[in-house]
């Protein structure tokens, strides 16, 4: 068989396509009237069959409005079932989504919608002002659909669904078609945007397979579902037949839902775990249903890890990857026992290497940049050729993270390449200093960065948030650091602030904001 003939066979409809919508269709058939999702914000529960019918109705309603395959539709909502409805409806119709971070300013959101030529918007009523602004300022914005309350001049989500057909839409959607625009975490500036295909989103199951997620699980989804992590966790429930409880994170409510819904697994950032651990009524909740707490988003300090295992759940998992790559490695409880400080080993179909500044692979035990590739990975940033060229090189995605791999394939993170501070000609890795500070139980969170210095070039500086009631001083923190760090690594400046550190939705500290604030002062 010739190569063109083989390609034609692969492109034939009989070969099937990896489409997220097919996950829901299969789940409706296999799991039918079992509960699929509890929308805790509204108190509504839905079976797998009901979810599929809702998505069919919304798909057909959007088509009746005049939206067609390839049109871009923005989404703006907190964690509610309507986000699941809309994302799956987009997959069934070939519409392209633009989930928006509601923490951005209205002007930023409108600019993003304009940049991708959005022609429609589905939003929660509380964000109606943004929808109005989009309608006024974006010439091609033709349709705005609202839920959670009536808004004059905008179509009602529930009414559209009620009037639409429950039949499966008949649209030829291919796995190579764009599914949605995802925003990166934005830890170094305004978010970058890239396109994920249907294949990227349907093929990225390796992490959940490795974690053993199955139909007996109850997932608590607390990550914002406008981002890839939150979207992945509700999709995991559909793929595995697990029940999903979705919420907007609040510590007391999260503890209550774990007890009430018998949650078995949830994904947190370390800051969320710290908030749970500090809850005054923690010991009054029954958390025995939990089999695993999964961490991602930022460094997991040993004190939080140990307290989590003791007071929340002994089964700790962790994964590593960029939003652009999806998960590359997973650490299971047995990995945690063998290598407590590692983020685990490769998940199925993912690849990873440690390279030097020239992109040459390094042997085990040597520190370098982590590069990776996976079926879930994107291949370019949207209309950003310079950033694309910087990140996607030599068939690898260059993460900008520093790490090393041991002889058994365990990955150890050593910080961000751009987090390396050059002070007086010496290299200081911010993550190492942060780990030393977080060993102090009075330190709630911290960020280490290099601020301009006329003598040293960069001054190692630590922004520290102390726990309530702490009497620690900058001198105390300096003395602690000197016990475990070389003199040039010990911060020359300690900035104590009371407000939490600025973070992205995935938990990463936005150090550029701290640099802007304190760099100008220095």
ABEGO torsion letter per residue (X at the ends): XBAAAAAAAAABAAAEBBBAAAAAAAAAAAAEABBABBBAAAGBBBBAAAAAAAAAAAAAAAAAAGBBBGBBBBBBBBBBAAAAAAAAAAAAAGBBBBBBBAABBAAAAAAAAAAAGBABBBBBAAAAAAAAAAAAABAABABBBBBGEBBBGBBBAAAAAAABBABBBBBBBBAABBABBBBBAGAAEBBBBBBBBAAAAAABAAAAAAAGBBAABBBBBABBAABAAAAAAAAAAAAAGBBBBBBBBBAAAAAAAAAAAGBABBBBBAAAAAAAAABAAAAABBAAABABBBBBGBBBBAAAAAAAAAAABABBBBBBEBAAAEBABBBBAAAAAABAABAEBBBBGBBBBBBBAAGBBBBBGBBBBBBBBBAABBABBBGBAAAAAAABBGGBBBAGBBBBBBAAGBBBBAEBAAABBBBGGBBBBAAAAAAAAAABAABABBBBBBBBBAAAGBBBBBBBBBBBGBABBAAAAAAAAAAABBAAABBABBBBBABBBBBBAAGBBBAAAAAAAAAAAX
